[in-house]
Amino acid sequence: MIARAAANIPLSPLFGFSDEANVKASNSQKRKAALLGLGLDNEDGHTRITRGENFVLYGGSQDTHAVMQETAIKVNEQLAKRGKRLEDASPQELRDIIHDVRG
């Protein structure tokens, strides 16, 4: 019975946080998004890593890594043309952009 009663007690007052403070903190945090590219076909022993403002590409053969780089750059170009950031694009819109740039 004690465990059940304790389960109904909100944790925020126990740790000195109010629910209002938690809401303000979450509203002030900006959403972030990033693209992650993983290439799994590397056979030459090189470790390829490319970092951009909102993407990280890791691994792959030279050709695969080049395709990932081109795709990430073109996705960002398309988002810029639409006046959007990656964080602002819906999953459907992002999927459509990737499909378009990959041709």
Phi, psi and omega per residue, in radians:
M1 nan -0.616 3.133
I2 -1.157 -0.744 3.141
A3 -1.088 -0.672 -3.141
R4 -1.170 -0.727 3.111
A5 -1.161 -0.684 -3.141
A6 -1.163 -0.532 -3.140
A7 -1.157 -0.416 -3.130
N8 -1.539 -0.053 -3.137
I9 -1.535 2.173 3.101
P10 -1.123 2.471 -3.090
L11 -1.342 -0.486 -3.027
S12 -1.022 -0.742 3.099
P13 -1.179 -0.500 3.130
L14 -1.124 -0.538 -3.101
F15 -1.816 0.184 3.063
G16 1.468 0.263 3.116
F17 -1.902 2.447 3.038
S18 -1.677 2.726 3.100
D19 -1.079 -0.608 3.127
E20 -1.095 -0.720 3.120
A21 -1.132 -0.665 3.119
N22 -1.139 -0.701 3.124
V23 -1.145 -0.780 3.135
K24 -1.087 -0.710 -3.133
A25 -1.129 -0.755 -3.106
S26 -1.243 -0.550 3.120
N27 -1.256 -0.504 -3.095
S28 -1.479 -0.229 3.131
Q29 -1.407 2.344 3.119
K30 -1.472 2.507 3.065
R31 -1.243 2.516 3.084
K32 -2.234 2.598 3.102
A33 -2.531 2.693 3.114
A34 -2.638 2.654 3.014
L35 -1.668 2.418 3.098
L36 -2.131 2.126 3.101
G37 -1.964 2.228 3.110
L38 -2.119 2.119 3.066
G39 -1.802 2.238 -3.042
L40 -1.970 0.168 -3.049
D41 -1.861 0.425 -3.111
N42 -1.333 2.144 3.094
E43 -2.161 0.004 -3.075
D44 -1.723 0.019 3.068
G45 1.475 -0.101 3.112
H46 -1.396 2.498 3.040
T47 -1.784 1.986 -3.109
R48 -1.837 2.214 3.117
I49 -2.379 2.253 3.052
T50 -2.252 2.272 3.116
R51 -2.069 2.379 3.048
G52 -2.190 -3.073 -3.122
E53 -1.023 -0.661 -3.101
N54 -2.379 0.496 3.075
F55 -2.634 2.682 3.019
V56 -2.355 2.255 3.128
L57 -2.076 2.308 -3.056
Y58 -2.367 2.271 2.986
G59 1.445 -2.921 3.133
G60 1.597 2.849 3.028
S61 -1.216 3.002 3.129
Q62 -1.015 -0.772 -3.131
D63 -1.151 -0.796 -3.135
T64 -1.084 -0.767 -3.126
H65 -1.118 -0.681 3.104
A66 -1.095 -0.696 3.110
V67 -1.136 -0.733 3.110
M68 -1.097 -0.727 3.130
Q69 -1.071 -0.848 -3.125
E70 -1.064 -0.739 3.137
T71 -1.108 -0.810 -3.132
A72 -1.076 -0.743 -3.141
I73 -1.147 -0.782 -3.130
K74 -1.164 -0.635 3.079
V75 -1.059 -0.795 3.124
N76 -1.127 -0.643 3.078
E77 -1.104 -0.758 3.130
Q78 -1.139 -0.698 3.098
L79 -1.103 -0.727 3.127
A80 -1.094 -0.706 3.093
K81 -1.056 -0.567 3.137
R82 -1.526 -0.034 -3.131
G83 1.244 0.536 -3.090
K84 -2.154 2.789 2.971
R85 -1.815 2.867 3.117
L86 -0.983 -0.671 -3.139
E87 -1.079 -0.451 -3.061
D88 -1.567 -0.282 -3.081
A89 -1.397 2.412 3.066
S90 -1.318 2.791 3.088
P91 -0.991 -0.687 3.124
Q92 -1.117 -0.784 -3.137
E93 -1.116 -0.741 3.122
L94 -1.115 -0.730 3.093
R95 -1.062 -0.738 3.128
D96 -1.125 -0.729 3.131
I97 -1.109 -0.804 -3.140
I98 -1.080 -0.735 3.110
H99 -1.061 -0.776 -3.132
D100 -1.127 -0.767 -3.079
V101 -1.293 -0.438 3.113
R102 -1.428 -0.290 3.069
G103 1.030 nan nan
